Amino acid sequence: MTRLIIAGGGLAGGLCALAMARKRPEVELVVVEQGERFGGNHTWSFFDNDVPTDRRGVLDGIEAHHWPEHTVRFPHRRRTIALGYNSIRSAALDAALRRALRLEQYRLGQRIAEVTPRSVTLEGGERIEGDAMLDTRGPGPMLGIELGWQKFVGRTYRFQKAHGVSAPVIMDATVEQIDGYRFIYQLPLSDTELLIEDTYYSASPLLDEAVLGERVDQVAAAIGAADIIEEEKGVLPVVMDGDVETLWKGEPLVRLGLRGGFFQPTTSYSLPDAVANAALLAEQRDLSAEALFALFRSRAARLWRERSFFRLLNRMLFRAAEPAESYRVLEHFYRLPPPVIGRFYSSGLTAFDKVRILSGRPPVPIGRALAALRSKAA
Ligand SMILES: Cc1cc2nc3c(=O)[nH]c(=O)nc-3n(C[C@H](O)[C@H](O)[C@H](O)COP(=O)(O)OP(=O)(O)OC[C@H]3O[C@@H](n4cnc5c(N)ncnc54)[C@H](O)[C@@H]3O)c2cc1C
């Protein structure tokens, strides 16, 4: 019998486990996660287009929020866009996995000390072997990749009265611009519950949780009296340049999720790729370590090539504009019609979309924009 070991029960590993448990019950599974529950502490969001209907089945059984439209606000542009938005919380992934997996199919609270293409060794010394090991332990060091950072602190508040936010606010950049491109993100989880995040596209990965937490509290206080019911934070890579091969160097390990470079380079959203990879995995007849390594390594390389345009936009965002003026790049982008915005988020831009994104009066000084377009490593 084939045996698959999944190292890490986060987003990528959790979705692979769900897809395999449903579609390939004949395959033995062991998911090893260091936390006491699956998925950590995140709110994972995605636009309707990001997950095509033929792959939606991977998310079946995971409780999700859905909104038919979303809003953006900039100093000179405000728009409500008829592009649906969805969110899944870690607790929902945890609940779905506990329902779908049998007790012998997962090990929680177990830290992995070492991995090989076919095994994991736990910190206590126990070795678990299989036909293939999927390394889904979140981002590795990303050495050799040139990065900026998307960092944020988010708090979910329960208000005493209805907060009045009806649709997700994906970017509200009307706030003071500090430490790069800054915006507030709001997700109305119910009439009285609202997730508010203070987000920065910054050249520095340093996150001052206390300061950002206070700024989020100020946004909440302007809405009304509220209690904090959850908090999350993130420092996510925004790739400007480099080669995905550097993430796949060394031992031939199957790397999925952020570890394998499977994310949208501008937003760092990895849920759409995690869904696609889980669906692809469950279709494979040959689940040997060699076959899966060849499949996912070449897929990572192809997606990386296809997404070079996003790295170019990131260079414009980080280098072409003065940090306090970076918001203009996004404000300019948001003049475009909803289908182009949708294809941007789902990494499905056409050649004509790319021309449209770059056309019009440049929102940044032309000399610096050209330098950013031409530049590779700084
Ligand atoms: C707060 C936050 C919000 C985000 N929001 C979004 C969003 O809205 N949409 C989106 O698409 N993306 C979002 N992202 C980005 C990205 O999609 C997530 O980081 C996503 O969880 C990455 O998936 P992953 O499977 O690669 O890593 P993770 O989900 O982090 O999973 C890695 C797992 O491996 C486990 N692990 C690590 N080391 C070991 C070890 N030695 N032994 C055992 N277990 C180990 C970890 O505990 C963890 O559970 C967000 C990220 C953060 C941090």
The ligand as an ORCA input file, in Angstrom:
! r2SCAN-3c Opt
* xyz 0 1
  C      -1.734     35.838      9.402
  C      -1.615     35.451      7.945
  C      -2.676     35.704      7.080
  C      -2.588     35.341      5.730
  N      -3.635     35.607      4.909
  C      -3.661     35.081      3.682
  C      -4.818     35.192      2.861
  O      -5.737     35.918      3.194
  N      -4.856     34.515      1.688
  C      -3.809     33.747      1.281
  O      -3.886     33.058      0.256
  N      -2.662     33.745      1.981
  C      -2.569     34.368      3.163
  N      -1.429     34.287      3.904
  C      -0.196     33.813      3.249
  C      -0.062     32.315      3.118
  O      -1.093     31.822      2.304
  C      -0.113     31.624      4.461
  O       1.059     31.965      5.164
  C      -0.252     30.104      4.370
  O      -0.617     29.624      5.633
  C       1.011     29.432      3.874
  O       0.750     28.074      3.740
  P       1.841     26.963      4.001
  O       1.121     25.674      4.021
  O       2.984     27.176      3.098
  O       2.394     27.293      5.475
  P       1.612     27.222      6.847
  O       0.150     27.359      6.654
  O       2.290     28.187      7.755
  O       1.877     25.735      7.333
  C       3.115     25.282      7.786
  C       2.831     24.323      8.936
  O       3.986     23.565      9.207
  C       4.126     23.457     10.598
  N       5.546     23.223     10.893
  C       6.598     24.034     10.638
  N       7.742     23.498     11.058
  C       7.421     22.298     11.601
  C       8.170     21.259     12.209
  N       9.509     21.340     12.346
  N       7.519     20.179     12.665
  C       6.166     20.061     12.525
  N       5.404     21.006     11.968
  C       6.017     22.111     11.495
  C       3.630     24.791     11.143
  O       3.268     24.702     12.505
  C       2.462     25.068     10.215
  O       1.233     24.596     10.712
  C      -1.436     34.698      5.230
  C      -0.364     34.488      6.097
  C      -0.431     34.884      7.426
  C       0.779     34.660      8.317
*
